[in-house]
Each structure stands twice: as structure tokens, then as C-alpha cells.
Amino acid sequence: MEKYKLLPYGISNYAQIKREGKYMVDKTKYLELMERAGNFLFFIRPRRFGKSLFLSMMESYYDIEAKANFDLLFGDTYVGSHPTTEHNEYQVLRLDFSITGGNIDELRENVYGYIDVTYGIFVSKYAKYYPAGYEEGFYKQKSTSDRMNYVHAMIKRYDVKAYLIIDEYDNFTNNVLNKHGESVYHAMTHAEGFYRELFKRFKPSFTRILMMGVSPVTMDDVTSGYNIATALTLEEHFNEMLGFSDEEVRQIIRYYNEVGAFSLDEDETLAAMRPWYDGYCFSEYANVEGHHVFNTDMVLYYLKSFLLNGREPADMIDPNAKTDYAKLDRIVRLDKIEGDRKGVLLEIAQNGFTYGRVKRSFPANQLTDPNMFKSLLFYYGMVTIKGMRGAQCILGIPNKNVREQYYNYLLVEYNKIHTIDLSKLTDSFDDAALDGKWRPMMEHICRQYHDTTSVRSLIEGERNLQGFMNALLTLNPYYITCPEVELNHGYCESSCKSSAKPSSLELCRAQPKMPFGQFFLMPDLTRYPDIRHSYIIELKYLPMTATDADAEKQWNEAVEQIRGYAKGEVVRQMTQGTELHLVIAQIKGYDLLRLDKVE
């Protein structure tokens, strides 16, 4: 086998990747765009989208001490042949606040200790650009604050071009907000709070500043209204700066095919990954063009399995990156203040989407506002922009990975009140997918619904019944569950055009409007080629006061609806050669009234 470049999975040091000859997706074209955007920039993305690696690349590009290595580090990139006048012109100070933390009583000391060490390294690295005695003068200062002032004064005195790069600027403040509440957080970020004081020092001293994180909350609080930087987060030109575009993923697959590392069909491989890792859009304007991006870490995790084992990973979600109910639970409890955050999560879990405007910034004390909380979910990657409804964004669940987090959250909430038995349900999934024995699966789900009658705060009425059904059906590993809302708001993005063979997710997005209460269990044949059966499930709800005549009328309507939907050409494509079963479940109150298959 021909020697090939290894994937840089888990590595966030750009210079190391280039020196070791690992594969690198070229994002350098965004450097000139950022230079044009302004000198003080602010950018937010969810975790595991490559922020740290991008900042490391910037550090190598602008560092005056890395000038001699420019060809090695950037010779084969966009900026290698289109360098800007700013490359290797700066003394670069990079701060990473993800490594600071500790007990709340020690937090200030730990942060300033980290600042002290980092500034010391900066001084030692660039001492030759200052008069003799510069480094000695730094260490003669009595405190961290004095040493910072000394460095800033020397930068200004000698008219030095200095670039400040801050990674995870909000990491420990978000943890403080979670663990200790709004009052402790407020003391750090307002008035004479130590973190606020840090940020007051930065802007006058550096020619350029870039800050990255996962939330705009801290930025709003420490800068009194977001006046320190130009926010690039929601701008369409930067939508694909982090994350992988469809074409970038294709290029990775193509490279390893060409060097003989594996032999994968591009369309089929993207079709396997899209339902799990794709679907993120960070600008309402970019979404109009259909520019969705993949989670970078997940793509590398998936392809690494083919390089090592010749097959896709057994678990589609990287165990090292798995987030679960605890993440949603922390978001709900964020800063320990009241508000309808749980209601917003339930709405999204049950409906698959919500409407709202993404706020560019907001202080922590406004998180009680459900609209602000929706924006926070957007920045955390728990919802993404699926389209527009007038002036509001349609904020939907981006992919199966995130969807499972919501439904796991629902199941945990249900189990707090009444234990849900999932053991028999797992066996029934095998029978339904492989043998067409659907009744045990449906009867078990309906029985669990009946047994959770005490969960009236979470399950009451038709819409919440659908959330319960979604939560249990999503546990089925053989299918991609397409609830009605995703089909109602199905957006066949322009990315669909790039595949000769549409992926399962693209087919799901392309569907016509499906009536409320229908679920399409689309076989995931890429992972489980022995699936023989697929399902459309029609869920009908009747109040306890409904009459027999009401039930009969509703059933007949359901039969017509499900038959009409099953006739669609796209539905036949989605069954992918499996036998399609049409199943109707009619529930009255909390009791299963009728369950049958429609021929």
C-alpha cells in the first residue's frame, strides 16, 4: 500500500500537523476575509468544530518568529500562493482559558497565574525585538497586573504589531454560571470583577484581537454591550469557516481512495455520515444557498475507523466526544435561575423545531427569556438554522446525534416519575426490522405510554404523545426516524444536488408535507443491509370524551391519509427495496383503542 497522510484526529497544533505531514483541510482562504472584516473580531461555534486548530493555524501564519517556516507551513495552501501583506508581521500572544479553572475561591488566583506564565513566555520569545533588559524588567514587576501593564506599555512604546488570540474565552465563566449561579458569575464579569478588568486591558494594547468561544453571554457582560469586537458568527461568508463542507468531505474521501488507503464510494459514504454529522447552518443568509456543514471531529472519527479497521465505527458517535442528557440538564439549570427553559427543550424534542430570532449577544440575566434561551441552544449546536418563516428562523435539530440527546433527555425526565422498561423494546426492534413483526414493538410502546399516566406535566394531549413516541422510536438503531415536522419543513438544500444518489437524510428533507402524527421509519441500509422492512406509523389521539362514532370517523380518515402518503414516488425511494408496512395506532386518553395494519 502506498504511504499516505494520516488524519489529524485529536490534534489541534497546526505546525505539528504540517511537520508530520498529516492530512489538512485548507481553511486559509478565510484569513484574508478576516483581515478585511476588522481588527477586533469575535467568533462563536459549538465544541468540536475545529476552533483550536484554526487559531493555531492563525498563530503560525501571523507569528513573526515563524516567517522562516512559511513555505513548510503554508506552501501548499491557498495563502501560500495568495499571501496577505500581514503574514508573519506580528508578535502573537495566545491565551487558552479552557485550561484555567478550579475551586471558586481559587479561580482568580488560577487565572492570573496562567496569565503570568503565558505573558512570561511571550516576553522571552520576543525579547530580541526590544532593548536590552526588557525581559529582566518584566520579572522585576511586583504583580501579575504590573507585569501585564509592563508588556502592554512596551508594545505601545516601540510601536509593535501585536496580535492577541483568545481561545475558549468563555470556558470557565460558563462553568461558573453553571455551578455557582448568576450572582458569583456577575461578580466576576461586572463592575470591578477580575475577568472584566482583564478585558479592559486588552483592546488598547493590541493591533489585532480575535476571540473564540461557544457563547456570546460572557462577551456581552464583560464588554458592556458588545463593543469590543466585530461579530462574524452569523455572517454568511464565514458559515463554512469551521466545520467541513460537502465538497471538503468529498476531497478527503477522494484523497484516500487515490492513495489506496481504502476504496469508498463518495456518495454512499456521505449518505452514511449525513444523518449523524451534517445539517449545521450558522447564518440565515447562507441557509438560503443550502450551505450546511459537517461536524469536523465526527467526520475524522468516522473515516479514521476505515483507515484502521476497513469499516465504519461500531458506534457512530465518538465515545470521546459523546454528550448526553447531562449536557441538556446543565443547560436547563444554567445559572440556577427560573424560566421556561425546560419548556423550550420539550417543545423542540416533541416538535423537532421552534421559531425564533438568533440574538447576536445577550447578558446572563436575560436567559430567563425563552427567546434568549433558544439563541443559547443555537450557539451550543443543539439547534441550527433550517430555514426562515417570515422574519423568524426555523430552529431545528441538526442531525441524529443531537436528536438522540433530546430524546434521551425526555426519557430521563419520564423516568424521574415512572420507570420505563426498555428491555423488551430492544428485542422487538430486531423483529420489526428483520422479520416484519411490528406488533410487539408498537404494543410495547403503547403499553409504556399507558403506564406513565402519572407524567401529566410532560405527556398530556396529542402533541406530547408524539414526543413520547419519538423518544422511543429513535432508540431503534435500524431506522432514521423522520417525524412529521421535519417533513413539514423539509428543505432539500442545494447540497442535495451534489450527490448522484441522494442520501437518506436528503430524501427525508425532500419529502412533501406529512400529516401530523405520522412517523416514517426509513431503513438505514448503509449500516444494516439485512433490513427487510420499513414503516409508516400513523398516530391518532382521542380525548377521553370522544364517542365511538368519533373514533370510527378518525380511523377512516387515518386510513385514507396513510394510503395517500404511501403512494408518493419519494416514499418508494425511501423504502429502498424493503417491504413497506402502514400501521395505525389509535389512542384514547392513555389507552390503546385500536392498533392495526393497513393493506
ZAKE-73420 format. One line per field, with one value per residue (C-alpha): residue in one letter; x, y, z. Coordinates in Angstrom, 1 decimal. Layout:
BEGIN
rest A|...
u X|...
v Y|...
w Z|...
REM end
This chain:
BEGIN
rest M|E|K|Y|K|L|L|P|Y|G|I|S|N|Y|A|Q|I|K|R|E|G|K|Y|M|V|D|K|T|K|Y|L|E|L|M|E|R|A|G|N|F|L|F|F|I|R|P|R|R|F|G|K|S|L|F|L|S|M|M|E|S|Y|Y|D|I|E|A|K|A|N|F|D|L|L|F|G|D|T|Y|V|G|S|H|P|T|T|E|H|N|E|Y|Q|V|L|R|L|D|F|S|I|T|G|G|N|I|D|E|L|R|E|N|V|Y|G|Y|I|D|V|T|Y|G|I|F|V|S|K|Y|A|K|Y|Y|P|A|G|Y|E|E|G|F|Y|K|Q|K|S|T|S|D|R|M|N|Y|V|H|A|M|I|K|R|Y|D|V|K|A|Y|L|I|I|D|E|Y|D|N|F|T|N|N|V|L|N|K|H|G|E|S|V|Y|H|A|M|T|H|A|E|G|F|Y|R|E|L|F|K|R|F|K|P|S|F|T|R|I|L|M|M|G|V|S|P|V|T|M|D|D|V|T|S|G|Y|N|I|A|T|A|L|T|L|E|E|H|F|N|E|M|L|G|F|S|D|E|E|V|R|Q|I|I|R|Y|Y|N|E|V|G|A|F|S|L|D|E|D|E|T|L|A|A|M|R|P|W|Y|D|G|Y|C|F|S|E|Y|A|N|V|E|G|H|H|V|F|N|T|D|M|V|L|Y|Y|L|K|S|F|L|L|N|G|R|E|P|A|D|M|I|D|P|N|A|K|T|D|Y|A|K|L|D|R|I|V|R|L|D|K|I|E|G|D|R|K|G|V|L|L|E|I|A|Q|N|G|F|T|Y|G|R|V|K|R|S|F|P|A|N|Q|L|T|D|P|N|M|F|K|S|L|L|F|Y|Y|G|M|V|T|I|K|G|M|R|G|A|Q|C|I|L|G|I|P|N|K|N|V|R|E|Q|Y|Y|N|Y|L|L|V|E|Y|N|K|I|H|T|I|D|L|S|K|L|T|D|S|F|D|D|A|A|L|D|G|K|W|R|P|M|M|E|H|I|C|R|Q|Y|H|D|T|T|S|V|R|S|L|I|E|G|E|R|N|L|Q|G|F|M|N|A|L|L|T|L|N|P|Y|Y|I|T|C|P|E|V|E|L|N|H|G|Y|C|E|S|S|C|K|S|S|A|K|P|S|S|L|E|L|C|R|A|Q|P|K|M|P|F|G|Q|F|F|L|M|P|D|L|T|R|Y|P|D|I|R|H|S|Y|I|I|E|L|K|Y|L|P|M|T|A|T|D|A|D|A|E|K|Q|W|N|E|A|V|E|Q|I|R|G|Y|A|K|G|E|V|V|R|Q|M|T|Q|G|T|E|L|H|L|V|I|A|Q|I|K|G|Y|D|L|L|R|L|D|K|V|E
u 0.0|1.2|2.2|-0.4|-1.0|-2.6|-5.7|-5.1|-7.7|-7.5|-4.6|-5.1|-1.5|-1.3|2.5|2.7|0.2|2.2|5.6|4.3|2.8|-0.8|-3.9|-5.1|-8.3|-7.3|-9.1|-6.5|-8.7|-10.6|-7.6|-7.8|-11.6|-11.0|-8.3|-10.9|-13.6|-11.8|-9.0|-11.1|-13.1|-15.3|-16.4|-18.5|-19.0|-20.1|-17.5|-15.5|-15.8|-12.0|-11.7|-8.5|-6.8|-7.9|-6.4|-3.2|-3.1|-3.5|-0.8|1.6|0.6|1.0|3.9|6.9|9.1|7.6|8.5|11.3|8.9|6.3|6.8|6.8|3.6|1.7|3.4|0.6|-2.3|-4.4|-2.4|0.8|0.1|-2.1|-0.3|-1.6|0.7|0.1|1.6|4.4|4.2|3.1|4.2|1.4|0.1|-2.3|-4.4|-6.5|-8.9|-10.0|-7.1|-8.0|-10.5|-10.6|-12.4|-14.3|-12.1|-9.0|-10.3|-8.9|-5.5|-5.5|-6.4|-3.8|-1.3|-1.9|-1.7|1.6|3.1|1.8|3.0|6.4|6.7|5.6|8.3|11.0|10.1|10.1|12.8|15.1|12.7|13.1|16.1|18.4|16.9|13.4|13.0|14.7|12.4|9.3|10.3|11.1|7.4|5.7|2.4|0.7|-1.2|2.0|3.7|0.7|0.9|4.7|4.2|1.4|3.4|6.4|4.2|2.9|6.2|8.0|5.0|5.0|2.4|0.9|-1.9|-3.9|-5.7|-8.0|-9.3|-12.3|-12.7|-15.9|-15.0|-14.5|-17.1|-19.7|-18.7|-19.1|-22.5|-23.5|-22.1|-22.3|-25.1|-25.6|-24.5|-21.0|-20.7|-21.9|-19.2|-16.6|-17.9|-19.3|-18.2|-14.7|-14.8|-11.4|-12.4|-13.9|-10.7|-8.7|-10.6|-10.4|-6.6|-6.6|-8.1|-5.8|-2.6|-3.0|-3.2|-5.5|-7.6|-9.6|-11.7|-13.4|-15.8|-19.2|-21.5|-21.9|-23.1|-19.7|-18.7|-21.8|-21.3|-17.5|-17.7|-20.8|-22.8|-20.5|-18.4|-15.0|-15.3|-17.0|-19.0|-18.5|-20.5|-23.7|-22.2|-22.8|-19.2|-17.9|-20.6|-18.2|-15.0|-15.3|-16.8|-16.5|-18.4|-19.8|-17.0|-14.3|-15.5|-15.5|-11.9|-10.8|-12.5|-11.1|-7.6|-7.6|-9.2|-6.4|-3.6|-5.2|-5.8|-9.4|-12.0|-15.2|-17.9|-18.2|-21.9|-22.6|-20.1|-21.6|-25.0|-23.9|-22.4|-25.0|-27.8|-25.3|-22.8|-24.2|-27.0|-25.4|-26.1|-24.9|-26.3|-29.9|-28.4|-26.1|-29.1|-30.9|-28.0|-28.1|-24.6|-24.7|-21.6|-20.4|-19.0|-15.3|-14.3|-17.0|-16.0|-12.4|-13.5|-15.7|-13.0|-10.3|-12.2|-12.0|-8.2|-7.7|-10.3|-11.6|-15.2|-17.3|-17.2|-19.5|-20.7|-21.5|-20.8|-17.2|-17.2|-14.6|-16.9|-20.3|-22.6|-25.7|-28.6|-26.1|-25.4|-29.0|-29.6|-26.8|-28.3|-31.7|-30.1|-27.8|-27.1|-29.8|-32.4|-36.1|-37.5|-39.2|-36.0|-37.4|-40.5|-38.4|-36.5|-39.7|-41.1|-38.0|-37.9|-41.6|-41.9|-38.4|-38.1|-39.1|-39.3|-37.1|-34.6|-30.9|-29.6|-26.1|-25.5|-27.3|-26.3|-26.7|-29.6|-31.7|-31.6|-35.0|-36.4|-37.2|-36.1|-32.7|-32.5|-33.3|-30.3|-28.1|-29.2|-28.2|-24.7|-24.3|-25.2|-28.4|-30.5|-29.5|-31.0|-33.2|-34.9|-36.9|-40.6|-41.0|-38.6|-38.0|-35.6|-36.8|-34.5|-34.4|-32.4|-29.4|-28.9|-29.5|-26.6|-28.3|-31.8|-30.8|-29.6|-33.1|-34.9|-32.5|-33.3|-37.1|-36.6|-34.7|-37.4|-40.0|-38.0|-37.8|-41.5|-42.1|-39.6|-39.8|-39.0|-36.8|-35.5|-38.3|-38.5|-34.9|-35.7|-38.9|-36.8|-34.9|-38.2|-39.7|-36.7|-35.6|-38.8|-41.6|-43.1|-44.2|-46.9|-44.7|-42.8|-46.0|-47.8|-44.8|-44.5|-48.3|-48.1|-45.3|-47.3|-50.3|-48.1|-46.7|-50.1|-48.6|-46.3|-49.0|-46.7|-44.7|-47.2|-50.7|-52.6|-51.7|-48.5|-46.8|-47.8|-45.9|-42.8|-43.1|-43.4|-40.5|-38.3|-38.9|-38.8|-35.5|-33.9|-34.4|-30.9|-32.2|-34.0|-33.7|-36.9|-38.4|-41.1|-43.7|-42.2|-39.0|-41.1|-43.4|-40.3|-38.3|-35.6|-34.0|-30.8|-28.6|-26.2|-28.6|-27.6|-24.0|-25.0|-25.9|-27.6|-29.4|-28.7|-31.3|-31.3|-31.7|-34.6|-36.1|-35.7|-37.2|-40.4|-43.8|-45.8|-46.7|-49.8|-49.4|-48.8|-47.0|-43.6|-41.6|-39.1|-36.6|-34.2|-30.6|-29.4|-25.9|-25.3|-27.7|-28.0|-30.1|-33.1|-36.1|-39.0|-39.8|-42.8|-45.1|-46.8|-49.9|-50.5|-54.0|-55.2|-58.7|-59.7|-61.5|-64.8|-64.7|-67.5|-67.4|-68.6|-65.7|-63.2|-64.6|-64.5|-61.0|-59.8|-61.3|-59.6|-56.3|-56.6|-57.0|-54.2|-51.6|-52.6|-52.3|-48.9|-47.6|-48.3|-45.7|-42.7|-40.2|-41.6|-40.9|-37.4|-37.0|-38.1|-35.1|-36.5|-37.8|-41.4|-43.4|-45.9|-48.6|-49.6|-52.2|-52.2|-55.3|-55.1|-57.9|-56.7|-53.9|-55.4|-54.6|-58.0|-57.0|-53.8|-53.8|-52.0|-53.5|-53.2
v 0.0|3.5|5.6|8.3|11.2|10.3|12.0|14.7|13.3|14.8|17.2|20.9|22.1|23.3|23.3|19.8|18.6|20.2|19.0|15.4|15.5|14.8|15.5|19.1|20.6|24.1|26.9|29.6|31.4|32.8|34.7|37.5|37.7|38.2|40.8|42.8|42.3|44.3|44.4|43.2|40.1|37.7|34.3|31.5|27.9|24.8|22.5|20.1|22.2|22.9|26.2|25.5|24.1|27.2|29.5|27.5|28.0|31.7|31.8|30.2|32.5|35.8|35.0|37.0|34.2|31.7|33.6|31.2|28.3|29.9|27.6|24.5|25.5|27.2|26.4|24.0|26.2|29.0|31.7|30.0|31.3|34.3|35.6|38.8|41.6|40.8|37.4|36.9|40.6|40.2|39.2|36.8|36.2|33.3|32.6|29.5|29.8|26.2|25.2|27.6|26.7|25.1|25.9|29.2|30.5|29.8|30.9|34.4|33.2|30.4|32.7|35.3|32.5|31.3|34.9|35.3|32.2|33.0|36.6|35.4|33.0|35.9|38.2|35.6|34.7|38.2|39.8|40.4|42.9|45.2|46.9|45.0|44.5|44.0|40.5|41.4|44.4|42.2|39.9|42.9|43.9|43.1|41.5|39.9|43.1|45.1|42.6|42.9|46.7|46.5|44.3|46.5|49.7|48.3|47.2|50.7|52.5|50.6|50.6|46.8|45.0|42.5|40.0|38.7|35.3|34.1|30.5|29.4|32.9|31.9|28.4|28.9|31.6|29.3|26.7|29.3|30.2|26.5|25.5|28.6|30.7|34.2|36.1|34.7|35.0|38.6|39.5|38.2|39.9|43.2|46.4|45.7|42.0|40.5|39.0|42.2|44.0|41.6|42.5|46.2|45.9|44.1|46.4|49.5|47.3|45.0|45.8|42.9|40.7|37.5|35.8|32.5|30.6|28.8|31.5|35.3|35.6|36.4|38.8|40.9|41.0|41.8|44.5|46.4|45.8|44.0|47.0|45.3|43.3|42.8|39.6|37.3|34.4|34.8|36.2|34.1|34.4|32.7|30.0|27.3|28.6|25.9|22.6|20.7|21.5|18.7|19.2|19.2|15.8|14.5|15.7|13.7|10.6|11.1|11.5|8.2|6.4|7.7|6.6|3.2|3.6|2.5|2.3|4.1|5.4|9.1|9.4|6.3|7.4|10.9|9.3|7.3|10.3|13.0|11.8|11.8|14.6|17.1|19.7|22.7|26.1|29.2|32.0|32.6|34.0|31.1|28.7|30.2|28.8|25.5|25.6|23.1|21.9|18.7|18.4|18.1|15.9|13.4|13.1|12.4|9.9|8.1|8.0|7.0|3.8|2.9|3.6|1.4|-1.3|-1.1|-0.4|2.2|2.6|0.4|3.5|6.3|8.9|9.2|8.0|10.7|13.4|12.0|14.5|13.2|14.1|15.8|18.5|19.3|19.1|21.6|24.0|23.7|24.6|27.2|29.9|28.5|31.0|30.4|30.5|28.3|26.6|23.2|24.1|25.2|21.9|19.9|21.9|21.1|17.5|17.0|19.1|18.9|22.6|26.0|29.5|32.4|35.0|34.3|37.1|38.2|38.9|38.8|39.1|36.1|37.7|37.5|33.7|33.5|34.8|31.7|33.6|34.2|30.6|29.5|31.5|29.8|26.4|27.6|28.6|25.2|23.4|21.9|23.6|25.1|27.3|25.2|28.0|31.1|31.8|35.5|37.3|34.3|31.5|27.9|26.5|22.7|19.7|19.4|15.6|12.3|12.8|15.8|14.4|11.4|13.9|15.4|12.1|10.8|13.9|13.2|9.6|10.6|13.1|10.4|8.0|10.5|9.9|6.4|3.8|2.9|-0.7|-0.7|-4.2|-5.9|-2.9|-3.6|-7.1|-6.0|-3.7|-6.7|-8.4|-5.4|-4.6|-8.1|-10.2|-7.6|-8.4|-4.9|-5.5|-6.4|-3.1|-1.0|-2.7|-2.3|1.5|2.0|0.0|2.2|5.2|3.8|3.1|6.6|8.2|10.0|12.0|14.5|17.5|16.0|13.9|15.3|15.5|14.8|16.9|15.5|11.9|12.4|13.4|10.2|8.1|9.9|9.3|5.5|5.1|7.0|4.3|1.9|1.5|0.2|3.3|7.0|8.3|11.1|12.8|14.9|18.3|17.5|16.6|19.6|21.8|19.6|21.6|19.9|22.0|22.7|20.3|17.5|18.4|17.3|13.6|11.4|9.2|11.2|10.3|9.1|12.5|14.3|12.1|12.9|16.6|16.4|14.9|16.5|17.6|14.7|14.9|15.5|12.3|10.3|8.8|7.3|4.6|4.8|1.8|2.6|0.1|1.6|0.4|-2.6|-4.1|-7.0|-4.8|-6.1|-3.9|-0.2|1.5|4.5|4.8|6.9|8.0|9.2|10.7|10.9|12.7|10.6|12.3|11.0|8.8|5.5|7.4|9.9|7.0|5.4|8.6|9.3|5.8|6.0|9.4|7.9|5.1|7.5|9.7|6.9|5.3|8.6|9.3|5.9|6.3|9.0|8.3|9.7|7.4|4.4|5.7|5.9|2.3|1.3|-2.0|-3.0|-4.0|-1.0|-1.5|1.0|0.9|3.0|3.3|5.0|6.1|7.4|9.3|6.9|3.7|1.9|1.8|0.2|-1.0|-2.4|-2.7|-1.1|-3.0
w 0.0|-0.9|2.0|2.8|5.1|8.4|9.6|12.3|14.6|18.1|17.1|17.4|16.7|13.1|12.9|14.2|11.6|8.8|10.1|10.5|7.0|8.1|6.0|6.4|5.1|3.8|5.6|4.9|2.4|5.4|6.7|4.1|4.7|8.4|7.8|5.8|8.4|11.1|13.7|16.7|15.9|17.7|16.5|18.1|17.2|19.1|20.6|18.3|15.2|14.9|16.7|18.4|15.3|13.3|15.9|15.9|12.2|12.6|15.2|12.7|9.9|11.8|14.1|13.0|14.5|12.1|9.0|8.0|8.1|5.9|2.9|5.1|6.9|4.1|0.8|-0.3|0.9|-0.5|1.3|0.2|-3.3|-2.2|0.9|2.6|3.5|7.2|7.3|9.8|10.8|14.5|17.9|18.8|22.3|22.5|25.6|26.1|29.0|28.8|30.9|33.8|36.5|39.9|43.1|43.0|45.9|43.8|40.4|40.4|41.5|38.9|36.1|37.0|37.5|33.9|32.6|34.4|32.8|29.3|29.4|30.6|27.6|25.3|26.7|26.4|22.8|21.5|23.8|20.9|19.4|22.4|24.1|26.4|29.8|28.5|29.9|33.2|33.6|33.2|36.1|38.3|38.4|41.7|40.5|37.5|36.9|36.9|34.5|32.1|32.2|31.5|28.4|27.1|27.7|25.8|22.9|22.6|23.2|20.5|18.1|17.9|15.9|18.4|17.8|20.7|20.1|22.8|22.7|24.8|26.2|28.0|29.2|32.9|33.1|31.7|34.3|37.0|35.7|35.7|39.1|41.2|39.9|38.4|41.5|41.5|37.8|37.9|40.5|38.0|34.9|36.1|37.8|39.2|38.6|37.8|34.5|33.3|34.4|32.2|29.1|29.7|29.4|26.0|23.4|23.8|23.7|20.6|16.9|16.3|18.6|17.8|20.5|20.0|22.3|22.4|23.8|23.4|27.0|28.7|25.9|26.4|30.1|30.2|27.5|28.4|25.3|22.9|21.9|21.8|18.5|15.2|15.4|12.5|13.9|11.8|8.7|5.6|4.3|7.4|7.7|6.4|8.1|10.7|10.1|6.8|3.7|1.5|-1.0|1.7|2.9|-0.7|-1.1|2.0|0.7|-2.8|-1.5|0.5|-2.4|-4.8|-2.5|-1.9|1.8|1.2|-1.6|-0.7|-2.9|-2.3|-2.5|-0.3|2.3|2.6|2.7|5.7|7.5|6.8|9.1|12.0|11.5|8.9|9.0|10.7|9.4|11.2|9.0|7.8|4.6|4.0|4.6|1.6|-0.5|1.3|2.8|5.6|7.3|9.0|12.5|11.8|14.7|13.9|10.2|11.2|13.8|11.2|8.4|10.8|11.5|7.8|7.8|10.9|10.5|7.0|8.2|9.8|13.6|15.7|17.5|15.1|17.9|19.1|22.7|23.5|22.3|23.4|25.1|26.7|29.0|31.4|28.8|28.3|32.0|32.6|30.0|31.7|35.1|33.6|36.2|38.6|37.7|36.9|33.4|30.8|29.6|30.2|28.2|25.3|25.3|25.5|22.6|20.4|21.4|20.7|17.6|16.1|15.8|17.2|15.8|17.0|16.2|16.9|19.2|18.5|22.2|25.5|29.1|31.5|33.4|30.3|30.0|31.7|28.4|26.3|23.1|24.6|25.6|22.1|21.0|23.6|22.2|18.7|19.9|21.7|18.4|19.9|17.2|13.9|11.2|8.9|7.1|7.5|8.4|7.7|10.0|12.3|11.9|11.9|14.5|14.1|15.4|13.1|13.0|14.6|17.1|18.6|18.2|20.4|23.0|23.2|23.3|25.9|27.9|27.5|28.6|31.7|32.6|32.1|34.3|37.1|37.6|36.3|35.2|31.5|30.7|27.6|27.7|25.7|23.3|22.2|21.1|19.3|17.2|15.7|15.0|13.2|11.1|10.1|10.2|9.7|13.2|14.0|16.5|19.6|19.1|18.8|21.7|24.0|23.2|23.8|27.0|28.3|27.4|29.3|32.3|32.5|33.2|36.2|34.0|33.3|33.3|30.4|28.5|28.1|24.8|21.2|20.8|23.8|22.9|19.7|21.7|23.8|20.6|19.0|22.0|21.9|18.2|18.0|20.1|17.2|15.6|12.3|11.2|10.7|12.2|10.2|12.3|10.6|11.4|9.6|6.6|7.0|6.9|4.7|2.9|0.0|0.2|-2.8|-1.2|-2.4|-5.9|-5.4|-5.0|-7.9|-5.3|-2.6|1.0|3.4|5.1|1.8|0.9|4.3|3.7|0.3|1.4|0.8|3.8|6.0|8.2|11.9|13.9|11.2|11.5|8.7|9.8|7.0|6.8|7.4|4.9|4.8|8.3|8.4|4.9|6.1|7.0|5.1|6.3|6.6|8.3|8.2|11.5|11.9|15.5|16.3|19.6|21.0|24.2|26.9|26.0|22.3|21.2|19.3|16.2|16.7|16.8|13.7|11.8|12.8|11.9|8.4|7.9|9.1|6.6|3.7|4.9|5.3|2.0|0.2|1.6|0.8|-2.9|-3.2|-5.5|-3.0|-0.3|-2.5|-2.9|0.8|1.4|-0.8|-1.8|1.7|2.3|3.5|6.3|7.1|10.8|12.6|16.4|17.9|21.5|23.6|26.7|27.9|26.5|23.2|21.5|18.2|16.5|13.0|9.7|6.6|3.4
REM end
